[in-house]
């Protein structure tokens, strides 16, 4: 019942909110003008996200939602104009701007809020991540790329001891869901293409599935492939994982959210 009431409040607030984020004021200070401008843009985004959250009257409970959005501020300013640049008594520079914020922020806030509400209703379940390469060795870099995404989404993570394998044993150790799978890497020489002997193209695939440790049910599964050219195999792997690790994790969590939402609402 609490979940249904919460979703009703959220839906009503979204329907009632239609701000365009136009002419949002931002003020920032920094050692120089460029630093102050960056701070002013961030402040403008903080103000627009704050308006959105305040319209839902639950901002105080979801501070992390604002933090997650604002941490990605660079791409959300459509245009801006500098209204004033001045020196402060402390010797720093203060910049005041007026900015138009992309309405993508609207949807991002809704998505972040929906996930937070859902996880709260599920009493903040614990997640674990376990990924191996094709040789059966633990792939720490792949795990890190996925864990980083989950942490940014506010999920509670726990480590798995290597000897623990079955879902029932994981549940007894306080882990509710395990996200596990494997990676496959293949390096192809690009010497003929770039005329650089050490240049290689990394072909990478991550296969993951999310399992409910209580029921052993596979909640969601997904596979993402990518590639990256670089003279360093290690650097190519790190860059590729930073891109596709969050992609595969995001798809799986989004699918899981749909399933969990339907279960909690009785559908």
Secondary structure in CASP SS format (residue, H / E / C, confidence):
PFRMAT SS
TARGET T0000
AUTHOR 0000-0000-0000
METHOD secondary structure of the structure
MODEL  1
X C 1.00
X H 1.00
X H 1.00
X H 1.00
X H 1.00
X H 1.00
X H 1.00
X H 1.00
X H 1.00
X H 1.00
X H 1.00
X H 1.00
X H 1.00
X H 1.00
X H 1.00
X H 1.00
X C 1.00
X C 1.00
X C 1.00
X C 1.00
X C 1.00
X C 1.00
X C 1.00
X E 1.00
X E 1.00
X E 1.00
X E 1.00
X E 1.00
X E 1.00
X E 1.00
X C 1.00
X C 1.00
X H 1.00
X H 1.00
X H 1.00
X H 1.00
X H 1.00
X H 1.00
X H 1.00
X H 1.00
X H 1.00
X H 1.00
X H 1.00
X H 1.00
X H 1.00
X H 1.00
X H 1.00
X H 1.00
X H 1.00
X H 1.00
X H 1.00
X H 1.00
X H 1.00
X H 1.00
X C 1.00
X C 1.00
X C 1.00
X C 1.00
X H 1.00
X H 1.00
X H 1.00
X C 1.00
X H 1.00
X H 1.00
X H 1.00
X H 1.00
X H 1.00
X H 1.00
X H 1.00
X H 1.00
X C 1.00
X C 1.00
X H 1.00
X H 1.00
X H 1.00
X H 1.00
X E 1.00
X E 1.00
X E 1.00
X E 1.00
X E 1.00
X E 1.00
X E 1.00
X E 1.00
X E 1.00
X E 1.00
X E 1.00
X C 1.00
X C 1.00
X C 1.00
X C 1.00
X C 1.00
X E 1.00
X E 1.00
X E 1.00
X E 1.00
X E 1.00
X E 1.00
X E 1.00
X E 1.00
X E 1.00
X C 1.00
X C 1.00
X H 1.00
X H 1.00
X H 1.00
X H 1.00
X H 1.00
X H 1.00
X H 1.00
X H 1.00
X H 1.00
X H 1.00
X H 1.00
X H 1.00
X H 1.00
X H 1.00
X H 1.00
X H 1.00
X H 1.00
X H 1.00
X C 1.00
X C 1.00
X C 1.00
X C 1.00
X E 1.00
X E 1.00
X E 1.00
X E 1.00
X E 1.00
X E 1.00
X E 1.00
X E 1.00
X C 1.00
X C 1.00
X C 1.00
X C 1.00
X E 1.00
X C 1.00
X H 1.00
X H 1.00
X H 1.00
X H 1.00
X H 1.00
X H 1.00
X H 1.00
X H 1.00
X H 1.00
X H 1.00
X H 1.00
X H 1.00
X H 1.00
X C 1.00
X C 1.00
X C 1.00
X E 1.00
X E 1.00
X C 1.00
X C 1.00
X C 1.00
X C 1.00
X C 1.00
X C 1.00
X C 1.00
X C 1.00
X C 1.00
X H 1.00
X H 1.00
X H 1.00
X H 1.00
X H 1.00
X H 1.00
X C 1.00
X C 1.00
X C 1.00
X C 1.00
X E 1.00
X E 1.00
X E 1.00
X E 1.00
X E 1.00
X E 1.00
X E 1.00
X E 1.00
X E 1.00
X E 1.00
X E 1.00
X E 1.00
X E 1.00
X C 1.00
X H 1.00
X H 1.00
X H 1.00
X H 1.00
X C 1.00
X C 1.00
X C 1.00
X C 1.00
X C 1.00
X E 1.00
X E 1.00
X E 1.00
X E 1.00
X E 1.00
X E 1.00
X E 1.00
X E 1.00
X E 1.00
X E 1.00
X E 1.00
X E 1.00
X E 1.00
X C 1.00
X C 1.00
X C 1.00
X C 1.00
X C 1.00
X E 1.00
X E 1.00
X E 1.00
X E 1.00
X E 1.00
X E 1.00
X E 1.00
X E 1.00
X E 1.00
X E 1.00
X E 1.00
X E 1.00
X E 1.00
X C 1.00
X C 1.00
X H 1.00
X H 1.00
X H 1.00
X H 1.00
X H 1.00
X H 1.00
X H 1.00
X H 1.00
X H 1.00
X H 1.00
X H 1.00
X H 1.00
X H 1.00
X H 1.00
X H 1.00
X H 1.00
X H 1.00
X H 1.00
X H 1.00
X H 1.00
X H 1.00
X H 1.00
X H 1.00
X H 1.00
X H 1.00
X H 1.00
X H 1.00
X H 1.00
X H 1.00
X H 1.00
X H 1.00
X H 1.00
X C 1.00
X C 1.00
X C 1.00
END
